[in-house]
Amino acid sequence: MNLQEFIQLALTEDVGDGDHTSLSTIPADAQKRARLLVKEAGILAGVDVALAIFAEVDPALQVDVLLTDGSAITPGDVVLTVSGNARSILKAERLVLNCMQRMSGIATHTRQMVNLLEGTRAQLLDTRKTTPNFRICEKIATKIGGAINHRFGLFDMILIKDNHVDYAGGIEAAIRKANTYLNETDRSLRIEVETRNRAEVEEVLRIGQLEGTKVDIILLDNFKPEGVRDMVRLINGRFITEASGGIDETTLRAYAETGVDYISSGALTHRVRSLDLSLKAY
């Protein structure tokens, strides 16, 4: 789903067969203006999405952007002004706010997490733990906050997790089948393998260095920080390393100091509070 498809579906959900409040109370030719106000400090995200929403609702709307995505914002700031057909402004209002409030909350939390990594080699990844059909906006928001987008969906990477291993008949079988699949379908996707203990890490190290069994990333899942440190030393740069599993702002720094390459955190998108913004006539 691209951004325009998301916006069209969201408007269909919200508007249905018409915004009957505006249709019944606002003259069809009424020209008005509004401004998007900040009511809570944080990191701004979703301005470009808002522009796309306004354009989809009514290309004739005039939008003046005063603050861009990634800006630090404080209460009283004006993000943008919009002017034009009053009914169009009101039709776009809730979708703009819903997107920008949640996206800004995600970007704010992400920036706080990224700041905790300062001075380490670790980089922060988002995950697929996103809101159904809102992933595109949540991924944009984490990137604005300073994280790196991990795979967008099931289609852009092979990530062999515990259930895949169990269903495939073991780690070696899963890795070999993945490589065979890529060769047969002429794809060049990265292969990441989740490991749950030292024995599984050692098995991936063995298999991943055999001819014809490519592995790109070893995922260290639900290891304690000291365990991640030990595994990073064992892997010794032969593969990219990623730590995951219940990592949030209280534990992030400890994991970052292990020397791991990446840390993924579902908390970026599923444990976030929206930032308070409003669209007011003036």
Secondary structure, 3 states (H helix, E strand, C coil): CCHHHHHHHHHHHHHCCCCHHHHHHCCCCCEEEEEEEECCCEECCCHHHHHHHHHHHCCCCEEEECCCCCCEECCCCEEEEEEEEHHHHHHHHHHHHHHHHHHHHHHHHHHHHHHCCCCCCCEEECCCCCCCCCHHHHHHHHHHHCCECCCCCCCCCEEECHHHHHHHCCHHHHHHHHHHHHHHHCCCCCEEEEECCHHHHHHHHHHHCCCCCCCCEEEEECCCHHHHHHHHHHHCCCCEEEEECCCCCCCHHHHHCCCCCEEECCHHHHCCCCCCEEEEEC
